[in-house]
Amino acid sequence: MIELKHVSYAYADETKSNLKDISITAKDGEITLCTGVSGCGKSTLLRVVNSLCPNYYGGTLEGEILIDGINIVGEELAYVSTLVGTLFQDPERQFFALNVEDEIAFALEWKGLTKAQIIERVNSVIEMFSLEEIRNQAIDSLSEGQKQKVGLATVVAMQVKNIILDEPTANLDPESTEELAKILNRLKQDNYCIMVVDHRLYYLKGYADKVYILEQGSVVEEGDFSVISNEIIKKYGLRKTVVNDRRESLKRLEFSDVENSDDCIAQCRELSFKYKNGKEIFKNLNVAFPLGFHVLLGRNGIGKTTLSRLVFGLEKPTNGKVIFTDDSVKHPLSYGSIVLQNTDYQLNMSSVHNELKSCFELSGKKCTNESIKEVLKELSLENFEYRHPQSLSGGQKQRLVIGCALCKNPKILVLDEPTSGLDGENMRKIKQILLNFSKKGHCVVVITHDLELIDEDYFDAIEIRNQD
């Protein structure tokens, strides 16, 4: 059981509190959902529960935090980790081993379990999370969605009865999201205490027992799942609680219909790719990218991210080639832009202002303070112009890297799960920005599992399927 009693917290470099007099109870045998717009304090809430705040981040903490009745305020991180397990928004930060099986076993060895006990638990969670196919695969070769599943499997293997999850569905395909909901429900039936922070809501309908909605560091609404009414969704900029799966109804872009058209920007011809371990991802794949707004679909691990990296020369194909219609293109990144799943890889400057300024300059466009402020306003980042990019929330970072890509005015723009960490209001805003950009003579390709992104508008779809 997790209880927060009148908890307030401010980071060491902040002048105001990020959490304000919060009281929350997450009970054993229940799933507790916390949601709200980006930057409302959701991730900070989890950090005070697992004691990263203030033990790692510093700052000032007030109030009581009880885990199974034990007040953890002032306790060391190592001790708190025996009471509560965490799945971080970026699971790479909690990995230690090189492959999946060793990662799950690592913490069990650290706890001193016998070899037989370790084997039993590893096999159990690999079956529970359907990881048999990748159990011997290198961690760095996994898709972001697969990494999230491995991270949660590792936490469950520890058999800590209190589990907190930060945006666990951000990079999961719909099938894996549904599977995760069933796994969390199974843990709930086993009397686990589950606390989930997420923007996506629909998958927990019928599973979440209690809902807390945060705004500017305070709890503004609470109740069962029905508290998330249409009025509340609109008032606080939340995601929908019911989402239609429109993937099968989307028009498919066929290579033969596009390859010789006047608006074709780039083509992948007879493209093949293998990882260093010999696993084949593509064989003789043909894909063409025309002007307009398109979505790239396919299950976790099928190769969507790999395809985008091949297009921009960040990976080399084992066979085949990528052709740009414009013969003058010397390097793909001078012609287009890619927005990666992990935003930290693309933020290098000391302020939000400087990130945007550097991208304007790369495009050769005139950069003024007014042009930067215009982009910031469009992305709802006007209050963060001189903040360090790494101090932003996950959703704010996502909006920033999208803004950086747009500042370069690319002819082809590929975005890898750009809405995964966005609340409803900003997801809808980014969708409109990208639609408008595509209508100005650009090719926009969004790699996505986000059913809500494609729930209302019509897109052409490019789909990658198994080739066996």
Summary of the structure (lengths in Angstrom):
residues: 468
radius of gyration: 22.5
end to end distance: 46.6
largest distance: 67.5
contacts: 1559
relative contact order: 0.12
helix: 37%
strand: 24%
